[in-house]
Amino acid sequence: MKISEIMKQKMSFSFEVFPPKMDQPMDNLLDTLEHLYVFNPDFISCTYGAGGTNAGRNVEVCRAIKKSGRTIPVTHFTCIGNTKKDIKKSLQTYLDMGIDHILALRGDFPKGWEGTRGDFDYANELVAFIKKNFPEFCIAVAGNPEKHFQADSFEEDIAHLRVKQDAGADYIMTQLCHDVDQYKWWAEKIRKSGILLPIDVGVMPVLSKDPIVRMTVSNGSAIPRELAEIIARYGDNPEDFKKAGKEYTVKQIYRFINAGINGLHIYSLNRWKDITDILDESGIRNLNESLE
């Protein structure tokens, strides 16, 4: 069953992982995947670095997830540096492995780049190309509840999302967003614009001060007061910060579920022990089983 079809039946539940660097073994990530499978995720997505770095390891990870038979692998794929010929070759490789789910992205420009340096400049072009040449794929596209930082307005950003829908996208995967009220405002606004795709919400666990600040701000996202107070109170004490951050993440999971999301996507950060603590505390294991 395709993910977009799962979301029509229930709230999907999933994880994101990232591949190890080229000079590092796969063992730790494979162990992480085994621990994530315990939660019966509907799918696990795998990203790679800017400019296509680690793309080869991405293929290895997706192959391992597929081979496990435990869940659906979803590959990330960007326009960065990719010609139509390259894209056709890569996508056929995925299909030959039985991988038919993809998150189609423009991608972040590597340092010093001013464009994609590929045949497509925007994600909607990639979506349309995939839909025409590889209709087997279920295609996810990115959505930004707080607006993409390069867009001049919400109206512009939402217009781009509408174009991606009309090009053939099947569902939306959101950028991280700590502000649940902002998410609800955005979800209502895109519905009014005619965007009817299911929304899979990405939740970034709060585990370490510097990484959470860096990842949030670099994406143009806001740090709500509740999270700011955790940073102020416990920022100099990593152990206390992690404890408070886990509690905050559990609350975020509850808030997003109550907002009526179609899917909950946890950025695992490849840290299965911390993710297990959060999900056990939230009861998400039992929730997902009850929705099977």
KOLKE-298702 format. One line per 3 residues: for each residue x, y negated, z of N, C-alpha, C. Coordinates in pm, 1 decimal. Layout:
BEGIN
X,Y,Z,X,Y,Z,X,Y,Z; ... .
//
This chain:
BEGIN
84.4,120.2,0.0,0.0,0.0,0.0,87.9,-125.1,0.0; 50.9,-224.7,-79.2,125.9,-348.6,-84.6,100.0,-432.8,40.9; 198.3,-514.7,77.4,186.6,-597.2,197.5,67.4,-691.1,188.3 .
44.6,-747.9,73.1,-69.3,-838.6,56.4,-201.2,-767.8,82.9; -207.1,-638.8,54.3,-328.6,-560.7,81.2,-340.3,-528.3,229.6; -225.1,-501.2,294.1,-225.2,-476.2,438.6,-281.5,-596.7,512.4 .
-240.7,-717.4,468.8,-283.7,-839.6,535.9,-433.6,-865.2,522.0; -495.3,-805.3,424.0,-639.6,-820.0,409.3,-714.8,-730.9,508.6; -643.5,-630.8,561.4,-705.7,-535.9,652.5,-676.3,-564.1,799.4 .
-560.0,-623.9,825.6,-518.2,-647.8,963.5,-407.8,-752.6,964.9; -365.6,-793.2,1084.0,-248.3,-878.5,1098.0,-124.5,-790.8,1082.2; -44.7,-819.7,981.2,76.9,-740.8,961.8,180.7,-779.3,1067.0 .
277.4,-689.6,1085.8,384.9,-712.1,1182.6,515.5,-667.5,1119.8; 618.5,-752.4,1129.1,741.1,-723.8,1054.6,862.2,-791.6,1116.9; 979.2,-755.6,1062.3,1106.4,-812.7,1105.6,1186.2,-862.2,985.7 .
1280.1,-954.0,1014.4,1383.8,-990.1,917.6,1518.2,-951.3,976.1; 1604.9,-895.4,891.6,1743.5,-866.2,929.6,1834.6,-930.3,825.2; 1962.9,-938.1,857.5,2059.9,-986.6,759.5,2173.9,-885.6,748.9 .
2236.1,-874.6,631.3,2340.1,-774.0,611.6,2472.0,-814.9,674.9; 2556.2,-718.7,708.4,2689.6,-752.1,760.3,2776.6,-809.4,648.6; 2883.9,-875.1,687.2,2977.6,-926.5,588.5,3044.1,-810.3,514.6 .
3101.7,-842.0,400.5,3155.6,-737.9,313.1,3261.9,-652.1,381.3; 3337.6,-712.1,474.6,3446.3,-638.2,538.3,3404.5,-571.1,668.5; 3274.4,-570.4,696.7,3224.5,-510.1,820.0,3141.6,-386.0,789.0 .
3144.0,-285.7,877.1,3066.9,-162.9,853.9,2916.4,-185.2,871.5; 2839.2,-93.2,819.6,2694.2,-100.6,827.8,2639.5,-37.8,956.3; 2725.6,28.2,1031.4,2678.8,109.9,1143.3,2593.0,32.9,1243.0 .
2636.6,-87.7,1281.5,2561.3,-163.5,1381.9,2422.6,-200.9,1331.3; 2413.4,-239.4,1205.6,2282.6,-276.0,1150.9,2193.8,-153.2,1137.3; 2249.4,-41.4,1096.2,2169.5,80.8,1085.3,2115.5,121.7,1221.9 .
2196.6,102.3,1325.5,2150.1,130.3,1462.1,2039.0,34.2,1501.2; 2055.0,-93.8,1465.5,1951.1,-193.8,1492.0,1820.0,-154.3,1424.3; 1828.0,-112.1,1299.3,1707.4,-71.8,1226.6,1636.2,43.2,1297.0 .
1711.5,138.6,1346.7,1650.0,251.2,1417.3,1568.3,203.5,1537.4; 1619.9,103.4,1607.5,1547.8,50.6,1722.8,1426.9,-33.4,1681.1; 1435.3,-99.7,1566.8,1322.0,-178.1,1518.8,1210.7,-89.0,1465.6 .
1246.3,25.4,1407.9,1145.0,117.5,1356.9,1049.8,163.5,1466.8; 1098.3,164.8,1590.9,1017.5,210.1,1704.5,887.8,129.8,1715.4; 890.8,5.7,1667.8,773.1,-81.0,1678.9,676.6,-66.3,1560.6 .
700.5,31.2,1475.8,611.8,57.7,1362.0,585.6,-66.4,1276.6; 689.6,-136.9,1235.0,666.3,-256.9,1153.1,607.5,-220.4,1017.7; 525.4,-309.1,965.2,469.0,-286.5,832.2,574.0,-306.4,724.1 .
672.2,-392.5,751.5,783.8,-408.4,659.1,901.4,-472.0,731.3; 1019.2,-461.5,670.5,1140.0,-529.5,717.7,1202.6,-597.9,596.8; 1225.4,-729.0,608.0,1288.7,-803.1,499.1,1437.2,-819.2,527.5 .
1513.6,-833.7,419.9,1658.8,-851.0,434.2,1703.0,-969.8,351.1; 1770.3,-1062.6,414.8,1818.0,-1184.2,348.8,1962.2,-1166.7,303.9; 2017.3,-1272.5,245.8,2161.3,-1278.0,218.7,2204.2,-1423.5,217.5 .
2334.2,-1448.5,205.8,2388.0,-1582.6,224.2,2365.9,-1675.2,106.9; 2394.5,-1803.9,129.7,2381.6,-1904.7,24.9,2469.0,-1868.6,-94.8; 2414.8,-1893.4,-213.5,2490.7,-1865.1,-334.3,2500.1,-1717.9,-368.4 .
2419.5,-1636.1,-300.1,2419.5,-1494.0,-330.5,2525.8,-1414.8,-257.3; 2595.3,-1477.7,-162.2,2694.6,-1403.6,-85.4,2625.2,-1292.2,-8.4; 2691.9,-1178.6,-1.7,2639.0,-1059.3,64.6,2521.6,-996.3,-9.5 .
2499.0,-1037.2,-134.4,2387.5,-979.3,-209.9,2404.3,-828.6,-225.0; 2529.6,-784.0,-242.4,2554.0,-641.1,-254.5,2517.8,-565.8,-127.7; 2549.1,-623.4,-14.0,2512.2,-559.5,113.1,2361.5,-561.3,132.5 .
2296.5,-664.9,79.0,2150.2,-669.9,83.9,2090.6,-546.7,16.8; 2146.4,-508.4,-97.2,2098.4,-389.5,-168.2,2118.1,-265.7,-81.8; 2232.4,-255.9,-15.6,2259.8,-141.8,71.9,2156.3,-132.7,184.0 .
2125.1,-248.0,244.4,2029.5,-249.6,355.5,1890.9,-209.1,307.1; 1846.7,-267.1,196.2,1713.9,-233.4,143.0,1705.9,-85.1,106.4; 1815.2,-32.0,50.7,1818.3,109.9,16.8,1804.9,195.9,143.2 .
1874.7,156.4,249.1,1869.2,232.7,374.4,1728.7,230.5,434.7; 1663.6,113.3,429.6,1526.9,102.7,482.4,1432.7,191.0,401.6; 1444.8,186.0,269.4,1361.2,269.4,183.3,1385.0,417.0,210.3 .
1511.7,455.0,222.1,1547.8,594.8,243.7,1494.2,647.2,376.4; 1482.7,558.7,476.2,1434.1,601.7,607.8,1290.1,650.9,602.4; 1211.9,596.2,508.9,1071.0,632.9,500.0,986.6,578.0,613.7 .
1043.2,484.2,690.3,973.7,435.1,810.0,890.8,309.6,784.6; 927.6,233.2,681.1,856.6,108.0,655.4,889.9,57.5,514.9; 829.8,-54.4,476.4,851.6,-112.4,343.9,970.5,-208.5,348.0 .
1068.7,-193.5,259.1,1176.7,-292.7,250.5,1134.5,-408.5,160.5; 1168.6,-530.3,202.2,1142.5,-650.2,122.5,1276.0,-720.6,101.0; 1316.2,-735.5,-23.6,1441.1,-805.1,-50.8,1417.6,-954.1,-71.8 .
1509.1,-1035.7,-25.3,1510.2,-1177.4,-59.2,1581.3,-1191.5,-193.9; 1540.5,-1290.3,-274.6,1606.1,-1310.8,-403.9,1594.8,-1457.7,-441.2; 1707.8,-1518.7,-481.1,1709.9,-1662.3,-509.0,1744.1,-1691.6,-654.8 .
1719.1,-1817.1,-692.7,1755.2,-1865.5,-826.2,1903.9,-1900.3,-836.5; 1971.6,-1911.5,-722.5,2108.4,-1963.4,-719.5,2203.4,-1878.1,-804.2; 2256.9,-1939.7,-910.3,2356.6,-1873.8,-992.7,2306.0,-1758.4,-1076.9 .
2175.2,-1740.6,-1086.0,2119.9,-1624.6,-1155.6,2064.4,-1660.3,-1293.2; 2112.7,-1591.8,-1395.1,2056.9,-1604.8,-1529.6,1941.3,-1506.1,-1543.8; 1862.3,-1522.9,-1647.7,1751.6,-1430.5,-1672.2,1803.9,-1287.4,-1688.2 .
1916.8,-1273.9,-1756.9,1976.9,-1141.6,-1776.0,2016.1,-1079.8,-1641.6; 2077.9,-1160.8,-1555.1,2118.7,-1112.0,-1422.8,1995.8,-1069.6,-1341.6; 1891.6,-1151.1,-1347.9,1770.4,-1123.7,-1270.5,1706.3,-993.1,-1316.3 .
1696.1,-975.9,-1447.0,1636.8,-851.4,-1498.7,1715.0,-729.5,-1451.4; 1846.5,-739.5,-1457.5,1930.9,-626.5,-1415.2,1913.0,-597.2,-1266.3; 1912.6,-702.3,-1185.0,1900.3,-684.1,-1040.0,1763.3,-627.2,-1002.3 .
1659.3,-682.1,-1061.4,1524.9,-636.8,-1025.6,1499.6,-493.9,-1071.9; 1556.2,-457.4,-1185.7,1541.6,-318.5,-1229.8,1614.0,-224.0,-1134.4; 1728.0,-269.6,-1081.9,1800.6,-188.7,-983.4,1714.7,-164.3,-859.9 .
1647.5,-269.1,-812.8,1559.4,-252.3,-697.5,1446.4,-154.7,-729.4; 1383.8,-171.3,-844.5,1272.9,-82.8,-880.0,1319.4,62.1,-892.7; 1437.8,82.6,-945.7,1491.7,218.2,-959.3,1510.7,283.9,-823.4 .
1528.7,200.6,-718.8,1542.5,253.2,-582.5,1407.0,265.1,-512.5; 1300.4,225.5,-582.0,1167.5,232.0,-521.2,1132.9,110.4,-438.9; 1208.0,1.7,-457.1,1184.1,-121.9,-381.6,1105.3,-217.8,-469.9 .
979.9,-244.9,-431.5,892.6,-325.0,-516.1,828.2,-442.3,-441.7; 897.5,-490.7,-338.2,854.1,-610.6,-265.5,968.8,-710.1,-262.3; 937.5,-837.5,-284.2,1042.4,-937.7,-298.2,995.7,-1072.2,-244.1 .
1086.4,-1144.4,-180.3,1062.8,-1283.8,-141.5,1137.7,-1369.5,-242.0; 1063.3,-1439.2,-328.6,1123.3,-1518.2,-436.2,1147.7,-1660.8,-389.8; 1273.5,-1703.7,-393.6,1314.8,-1832.7,-340.4,1397.2,-1912.1,-441.2 .
1391.8,-2043.8,-431.6,1490.5,-2122.3,-504.6,1626.7,-2096.9,-443.9; 1633.9,-2101.3,-310.4,1759.0,-2080.0,-240.3,1825.3,-2210.9,-201.9; 1904.7,-2207.3,-96.3,1979.6,-2325.3,-52.5,2103.6,-2341.6,-138.8 .
2132.4,-2466.3,-175.8,2250.5,-2491.9,-258.4,2377.7,-2471.4,-175.7; 2473.0,-2394.2,-225.5,2602.6,-2385.0,-158.1,2667.5,-2523.1,-152.0; 2756.7,-2541.3,-59.5,2823.4,-2670.4,-41.8,2888.8,-2714.6,-172.0 .
2859.5,-2838.7,-212.0,2917.7,-2894.5,-333.2,2832.4,-2876.4,-457.1; 2726.3,-2796.4,-447.4,2638.4,-2774.5,-561.8,2528.5,-2880.4,-563.6; 2485.5,-2919.2,-684.9,2375.2,-3013.1,-699.0,2253.6,-2949.3,-763.7 .
2265.9,-2827.2,-808.3,2154.8,-2754.9,-868.7,2174.2,-2606.2,-849.1; 2086.3,-2525.7,-908.0,2095.5,-2380.7,-888.5,2206.7,-2316.4,-970.7; 2247.8,-2383.8,-1079.8,2346.9,-2328.8,-1172.9,2301.2,-2195.1,-1230.1 .
2170.4,-2179.1,-1239.1,2111.2,-2060.1,-1299.1,2007.6,-2102.4,-1401.7; 1933.1,-2007.3,-1453.5,1833.2,-2037.5,-1556.6,1705.5,-2098.2,-1500.2; 1684.0,-2085.4,-1368.4,1564.1,-2141.9,-1307.8,1601.9,-2243.1,-1200.1 .
1529.8,-2354.2,-1196.5,1554.9,-2458.9,-1098.0,1459.8,-2452.6,-978.9; 1346.6,-2383.7,-996.3,1244.9,-2381.1,-891.0,1190.5,-2239.9,-870.7; 1141.4,-2214.7,-750.0,1093.0,-2081.6,-716.3,973.3,-2040.3,-801.1 .
887.0,-2136.7,-837.4,769.1,-2099.4,-916.2,808.8,-2041.0,-1052.2; 922.6,-2089.3,-1106.8,971.3,-2034.3,-1233.5,1016.3,-1889.5,-1215.4; 1082.6,-1862.5,-1104.8,1124.9,-1726.2,-1074.2,1004.2,-1635.5,-1052.8 .
904.2,-1685.4,-981.6,782.4,-1607.4,-957.4,716.2,-1570.3,-1089.3; 699.6,-1668.0,-1178.1,634.3,-1643.1,-1306.7,713.8,-1542.2,-1389.9; 846.8,-1551.9,-1384.6,933.0,-1459.3,-1459.4,916.2,-1317.0,-1407.2 .
915.1,-1302.1,-1274.7,898.3,-1169.6,-1215.3,760.6,-1113.2,-1251.1; 658.5,-1196.1,-1238.4,521.4,-1151.1,-1264.0,505.9,-1102.7,-1407.9; 570.0,-1171.1,-1501.3,559.1,-1135.7,-1642.4,640.0,-1011.4,-1676.9 .
762.7,-1002.9,-1624.8,853.4,-895.8,-1664.9,853.9,-775.0,-1571.9; 815.8,-797.5,-1445.8,815.5,-689.0,-1348.5,688.2,-696.4,-1263.9; 572.5,-669.4,-1325.9,445.3,-682.5,-1254.1,429.5,-585.1,-1137.2 .
521.6,-488.2,-1126.4,514.2,-393.2,-1016.0,541.2,-458.7,-880.8; 612.7,-571.4,-881.4,653.5,-634.0,-756.2,537.2,-704.6,-686.7; 534.8,-690.7,-554.9,451.7,-774.4,-467.9,541.3,-890.6,-426.8 .
496.9,-1013.3,-456.0,584.4,-1129.9,-443.9,543.5,-1221.8,-329.4; 636.4,-1244.8,-238.4,617.7,-1344.5,-132.6,688.5,-1472.9,-171.9; 637.0,-1585.4,-123.0,703.1,-1715.0,-144.1,711.5,-1787.1,-10.5 .
803.8,-1882.1,-1.8,825.0,-1954.6,123.1,724.4,-2068.3,138.1; 682.8,-2090.6,263.4,599.2,-2204.8,297.7,661.0,-2278.3,415.4; 640.0,-2409.0,422.2,703.8,-2490.9,524.9,600.4,-2570.2,604.2 .
556.7,-2519.5,719.4,456.2,-2590.3,799.7,498.2,-2731.2,839.5; 629.7,-2756.6,844.7,678.4,-2890.3,879.3,736.5,-2963.3,758.5; 708.5,-2913.5,638.6,753.5,-2971.5,513.0,900.6,-2939.5,487.0 .
928.9,-2902.5,363.9,1069.2,-2882.5,326.2,1140.4,-3017.8,337.4; 1257.8,-3016.8,397.8,1326.6,-3143.9,426.3,1364.0,-3221.0,300.2; 1364.5,-3153.7,185.2,1398.1,-3223.0,61.1,1275.3,-3279.2,-10.3 .
1156.6,-3245.8,39.0,1033.8,-3299.9,-19.9,1005.9,-3437.5,39.5; 957.4,-3530.1,-43.2,931.4,-3666.5,3.3,804.2,-3678.2,84.3; 712.4,-3582.1,68.9,585.0,-3589.1,140.7,524.7,-3450.0,152.2 .
428.1,-3436.1,243.9,356.1,-3309.4,254.6,279.5,-3281.3,126.3; 226.3,-3386.7,66.6,150.6,-3368.6,-56.6,237.3,-3306.3,-166.1; 361.0,-3354.2,-176.5,453.5,-3297.2,-275.0,485.3,-3152.3,-241.9 .
515.2,-3126.5,-115.6,553.5,-2992.3,-74.6,439.7,-2893.5,-97.0; 317.7,-2932.7,-61.4,202.9,-2844.8,-77.2,169.9,-2824.1,-224.6; 190.9,-2926.9,-305.4,170.4,-2911.6,-450.3,263.9,-2804.9,-506.4 .
389.6,-2803.8,-461.4,483.8,-2701.5,-506.3,437.2,-2562.7,-462.3; 382.5,-2553.3,-342.2,332.3,-2424.5,-293.5,213.8,-2377.7,-377.0; 125.7,-2472.0,-413.8,11.0,-2436.5,-498.6,59.5,-2383.6,-633.6 .
163.3,-2445.9,-687.9,217.5,-2400.4,-816.5,273.9,-2258.9,-803.9; 337.6,-2229.2,-691.0,390.8,-2093.9,-670.0,278.2,-1991.7,-660.7; 169.1,-2029.7,-595.8,53.0,-1941.3,-591.4,1.4,-1914.3,-732.5 .
-15.1,-2020.7,-810.0,-71.9,-2007.6,-943.1,20.9,-1935.7,-1040.1; 152.0,-1931.1,-1006.5,248.0,-1859.4,-1090.3,241.5,-1709.1,-1067.4; 175.2,-1667.6,-958.1,159.1,-1524.9,-935.5,200.3,-1472.8,-799.3 .
228.5,-1561.1,-703.6,266.5,-1516.3,-569.2,151.6,-1440.8,-502.7; 187.4,-1348.0,-413.9,87.4,-1264.9,-345.9,64.8,-1303.5,-200.6; 165.4,-1359.0,-135.1,148.3,-1406.1,2.1,259.9,-1503.5,38.0 .
242.2,-1573.1,150.3,335.4,-1676.4,195.6,410.8,-1627.4,318.7; 541.4,-1650.0,321.5,621.6,-1628.3,441.7,672.3,-1765.1,485.7; 643.2,-1804.8,609.6,678.1,-1939.6,652.4,821.8,-1951.2,701.3 .
872.7,-2073.1,689.4,997.6,-2110.6,754.1,971.1,-2115.7,904.0; 1075.6,-2110.4,985.4,1055.9,-2116.2,1129.2,982.0,-2244.3,1167.5; 896.7,-2233.6,1266.6,819.3,-2348.0,1314.3,784.7,-2323.0,1460.1 .
838.0,-2405.3,1549.6,808.1,-2390.0,1692.1,677.0,-2458.3,1730.2; 632.3,-2553.2,1649.5,515.0,-2634.7,1681.9,388.5,-2568.4,1627.3; 316.7,-2497.6,1712.8,199.0,-2422.0,1669.2,86.9,-2515.1,1623.9 .
69.6,-2628.7,1691.1,-33.3,-2724.4,1648.4,-3.3,-2776.2,1507.9; 123.3,-2800.9,1480.5,161.9,-2843.9,1345.5,130.9,-2734.6,1245.0; 158.0,-2609.3,1281.0,126.0,-2498.1,1191.3,-23.2,-2494.4,1160.1 .
-106.2,-2509.2,1262.3,-251.8,-2503.8,1241.5,-297.6,-2617.0,1150.5; -239.8,-2736.7,1168.1,-272.8,-2850.2,1080.9,-235.7,-2818.5,937.3; -114.5,-2764.6,918.6,-65.6,-2731.3,784.7,-150.0,-2622.7,720.3 .
-184.0,-2518.4,796.2,-264.0,-2409.0,740.7,-398.9,-2460.1,691.8; -460.9,-2548.3,769.8,-588.7,-2605.6,728.0,-571.2,-2691.2,602.7; -461.6,-2766.2,597.3,-437.4,-2856.2,484.2,-414.1,-2778.6,354.4 .
-337.7,-2669.9,360.9,-313.1,-2595.4,237.2,-439.3,-2523.8,191.0; -523.2,-2481.9,285.1,-649.3,-2418.4,244.9,-736.3,-2518.3,168.9; -737.9,-2642.1,215.1,-816.2,-2745.6,147.4,-761.5,-2775.4,8.6 .
-633.0,-2746.3,-12.9,-572.1,-2772.5,-143.0,-592.1,-2656.0,-239.6; -662.0,-2551.4,-192.8,-689.0,-2437.5,-280.0,-589.3,-2324.9,-269.7; -499.4,-2330.0,-172.3,-403.5,-2221.4,-151.0,-467.5,-2119.6,-57.5 .
-497.1,-2003.3,-110.8,-574.3,-1903.1,-37.5,-493.0,-1778.9,-3.1; -363.8,-1781.5,-28.9,-278.1,-1665.9,-2.4,-270.0,-1635.2,147.3; -257.1,-1506.7,185.1,-233.0,-1473.1,325.3,-103.8,-1538.2,373.8 .
-99.5,-1574.7,502.7,17.0,-1642.8,559.6,85.1,-1553.6,663.1; 210.8,-1523.9,638.0,294.7,-1446.7,729.3,383.9,-1545.6,802.8; 366.9,-1558.0,934.0,436.1,-1661.7,1011.6,567.7,-1609.5,1069.9 .
676.3,-1682.4,1042.2,806.3,-1646.0,1095.8,829.1,-1705.2,1233.9; 863.8,-1619.7,1330.5,892.3,-1663.4,1467.1,1040.2,-1641.4,1496.9; 1107.9,-1749.8,1533.7,1249.8,-1743.5,1566.8,1267.1,-1729.7,1717.4 .
1314.6,-1615.1,1766.5,1336.0,-1598.1,1910.0,1435.7,-1699.7,1964.9; 1408.7,-1749.7,2084.6,1497.0,-1846.3,2150.1,1588.6,-1769.1,2244.3; 1715.5,-1752.7,2205.3,1807.4,-1669.1,2282.0,1934.2,-1742.3,2325.3 .
1982.3,-1835.8,2242.6,2104.4,-1909.8,2273.5,2084.9,-2055.9,2234.7; 2137.8,-2146.9,2316.9,2112.5,-2289.4,2296.2,2163.8,-2340.6,2161.6; 2292.5,-2329.0,2136.9,2349.3,-2388.9,2016.2,2289.3,-2331.7,1887.9 .
2275.7,-2198.6,1875.3,2216.2,-2145.3,1751.8,2072.1,-2190.0,1729.1; 1989.5,-2195.8,1834.1,1849.6,-2232.4,1812.8,1838.2,-2379.6,1773.3; 1922.7,-2464.6,1831.4,1921.9,-2606.0,1792.9,1968.8,-2620.7,1648.3 .
2076.8,-2551.5,1614.2,2132.2,-2561.0,1479.0,2033.2,-2509.5,1374.6; 1975.4,-2392.3,1397.8,1884.0,-2334.2,1299.1,1757.3,-2416.5,1284.9; 1709.6,-2473.1,1395.6,1587.2,-2553.1,1390.0,1610.7,-2683.9,1315.6 .
1710.6,-2758.7,1357.6,1735.3,-2890.2,1300.5,1781.9,-2880.8,1155.4; 1862.3,-2781.0,1122.4,1912.8,-2768.7,985.4,1802.2,-2740.4,885.8; 1689.2,-2690.7,933.4,1575.0,-2665.5,846.2,1474.5,-2779.9,848.2 .
1509.0,-2888.4,916.5,1419.0,-3001.9,922.5,1299.7,-2978.8,1012.3; 1311.6,-2884.7,1105.1,1201.7,-2853.1,1196.0,1218.7,-2926.3,1328.5; 1107.0,-2941.6,1399.8,1108.0,-3015.2,1526.3,1131.3,-2922.3,1644.8 .
1184.6,-2979.8,1751.7,1199.0,-2909.6,1879.0,1092.4,-2965.5,1972.8; 985.6,-2890.8,2000.5,878.3,-2940.9,2086.7,927.6,-2966.4,2229.1; 852.0,-3044.0,2303.2,892.7,-3082.2,2438.3,919.8,-2960.6,2527.3 .
834.7,-2860.3,2519.6,852.8,-2742.2,2605.4,987.6,-2676.5,2579.5; 1025.9,-2665.5,2453.7,1155.4,-2606.6,2420.6,1268.5,-2702.4,2458.4; 1247.3,-2831.4,2439.4,1348.9,-2930.2,2476.1,1379.3,-2924.0,2625.8 .
1276.1,-2901.7,2706.8,1297.2,-2892.6,2851.6,1377.7,-2768.7,2888.8; 1355.7,-2658.3,2816.4,1435.8,-2537.7,2840.4,1581.7,-2565.4,2806.7; 1604.0,-2635.2,2696.5,1740.9,-2669.7,2657.7,1805.4,-2760.0,2763.0 .
1728.8,-2857.6,2813.3,1782.2,-2950.8,2912.4,1810.7,-2881.9,3045.4; 1721.1,-2794.4,3086.5,1735.5,-2729.7,3218.1,1841.9,-2620.7,3219.6; 1844.6,-2541.0,3115.0,1926.6,-2419.9,3119.1,2036.3,-2415.9,3012.7 .
2056.0,-2525.8,2941.6,2151.0,-2526.2,2831.2,2293.6,-2492.8,2869.2; 2330.3,-2518.7,2994.6,2467.5,-2491.1,3038.7,2481.0,-2355.5,3107.4; 2371.2,-2280.3,3110.5,2372.6,-2148.5,3173.4,2313.2,-2047.5,3075.5 .
2398.0,-1979.8,2998.0,2349.4,-1890.3,2892.4,2252.8,-1783.1,2941.0; 2278.0,-1726.4,3058.7,2191.9,-1619.2,3109.4,2052.5,-1671.2,3142.1; 2046.0,-1784.4,3214.5,1915.7,-1842.2,3247.7,1844.2,-1893.6,3122.8 .
1923.2,-1946.7,3027.8,1863.5,-1996.0,2903.7,1797.2,-1881.5,2827.9; 1865.7,-1768.1,2817.5,1808.9,-1654.6,2745.9,1680.5,-1605.7,2813.0; 1679.5,-1600.0,2944.8,1559.9,-1555.2,3016.5,1442.0,-1648.3,2989.1 .
1466.3,-1780.0,3000.8,1359.2,-1876.3,2975.6,1318.8,-1875.3,2828.1; 1417.1,-1856.5,2740.7,1389.0,-1853.5,2597.3,1303.6,-1734.4,2557.5; 1328.7,-1620.6,2618.7,1246.9,-1502.3,2591.3,1102.7,-1525.1,2636.3 .
1085.9,-1584.8,2753.1,951.4,-1613.9,2802.7,880.1,-1710.6,2708.1; 952.7,-1809.7,2659.6,896.6,-1906.1,2565.5,855.2,-1836.7,2435.7; 937.4,-1743.6,2386.7,907.8,-1673.7,2262.2,783.4,-1587.8,2275.5 .
766.7,-1524.0,2390.6,644.7,-1444.8,2414.9,521.6,-1534.5,2405.7; 529.4,-1651.8,2467.4,417.7,-1746.0,2460.6,390.0,-1787.6,2317.1; 497.2,-1808.7,2239.8,482.1,-1847.2,2100.0,409.0,-1739.5,2019.8 .
442.1,-1615.1,2046.1,374.5,-1504.3,1978.5,224.9,-1508.7,2007.1; 188.9,-1527.5,2133.1,47.5,-1536.1,2169.2,-19.9,-1654.0,2098.7; 48.2,-1768.3,2097.8,-10.3,-1888.9,2038.3,-33.8,-1871.2,1889.5 .
61.0,-1812.4,1820.7,43.6,-1793.9,1676.8,-66.2,-1691.6,1646.5; -71.7,-1584.2,1723.9,-178.6,-1486.4,1701.8,-314.8,-1552.6,1721.3; -325.6,-1636.8,1822.7,-451.6,-1706.2,1848.6,-483.5,-1810.9,1742.2 .
-383.0,-1849.7,1663.5,-405.5,-1945.5,1555.5,-465.6,-1879.5,1432.2; -479.4,-1747.2,1435.3,-544.5,-1677.3,1325.8,-453.4,-1642.7,1209.9; -327.1,-1611.0,1238.8,-231.3,-1579.2,1132.9,-263.6,-1444.9,1067.6 .
-216.4,-1428.5,944.0,-235.5,-1302.3,872.3,-121.8,-1204.5,896.8; -6.2,-1256.4,939.6,107.8,-1170.5,965.9,204.0,-1236.6,1062.7; 271.6,-1154.5,1142.7,370.8,-1202.7,1238.6,505.7,-1144.2,1199.1 .
601.5,-1232.3,1166.7,731.3,-1192.1,1115.1,838.8,-1239.1,1212.2; 907.6,-1146.6,1274.9,1007.6,-1179.3,1376.5,1146.8,-1181.4,1314.9; 1213.5,-1296.4,1325.2,1352.9,-1304.4,1283.3,1436.2,-1231.8,1389.0 .
1481.0,-1111.6,1357.6,1543.0,-1027.3,1460.5,1682.6,-1073.6,1499.0; 1749.6,-1149.8,1412.5,1887.6,-1193.2,1436.2,1981.0,-1074.1,1456.5; 1934.3,-953.9,1415.2,2009.3,-828.6,1432.1,2040.5,-798.9,1578.8 .
1953.6,-846.8,1668.8,1975.6,-829.0,1813.4,1858.9,-749.3,1870.7; 1864.4,-618.1,1852.1,1750.3,-533.8,1885.2,1719.6,-529.6,2035.3; 1821.0,-540.1,2119.9,1795.4,-532.3,2264.6,1710.8,-651.2,2310.5 .
1746.8,-771.0,2267.6,1669.4,-889.7,2305.3,1530.5,-886.2,2242.7; 1521.0,-841.5,2119.1,1391.3,-832.4,2052.4,1302.0,-732.0,2122.8; 1359.6,-620.8,2166.1,1282.3,-520.0,2239.1,1226.0,-578.3,2368.0 .
1307.3,-654.1,2440.8,1259.1,-717.7,2564.3,1139.6,-808.1,2535.5; 1149.6,-889.1,2431.4,1043.5,-984.0,2397.9,915.9,-911.1,2358.1; 929.6,-811.0,2272.7,810.8,-743.2,2222.5,747.2,-653.2,2326.9 .
828.1,-591.7,2411.8,770.5,-513.2,2520.5,692.7,-602.8,2616.9; 749.4,-720.4,2646.5,683.0,-813.5,2737.4,554.6,-867.6,2675.0; 555.4,-888.1,2543.9,437.4,-944.1,2477.5,327.7,-840.7,2456.8 .
363.7,-712.2,2461.5,265.5,-607.8,2434.4,243.6,-585.2,2286.4; 332.4,-640.0,2203.5,312.3,-629.5,2059.3,320.1,-485.5,2012.2; 394.2,-399.6,2081.6,402.4,-258.5,2042.2,262.8,-197.0,2046.1 .
192.3,-218.2,2158.3,57.9,-163.0,2172.4,-38.6,-230.2,2076.2; -20.9,-361.1,2052.8,-109.5,-433.4,1962.6,-98.2,-374.4,1822.8; 24.2,-352.1,1775.6,41.5,-302.4,1641.2,-16.7,-161.8,1627.1 .
1.2,-78.0,1728.7,-54.3,57.2,1723.5,-206.9,52.4,1719.2; -266.6,-42.9,1791.1,-412.5,-51.6,1795.4,-469.9,-98.0,1662.8; -383.9,-159.9,1577.9,-430.5,-211.4,1450.3,-403.3,-114.2,1335.7 .
-340.0,1.0,1366.7,-310.0,96.6,1259.8,-440.1,155.4,1206.7 .
//
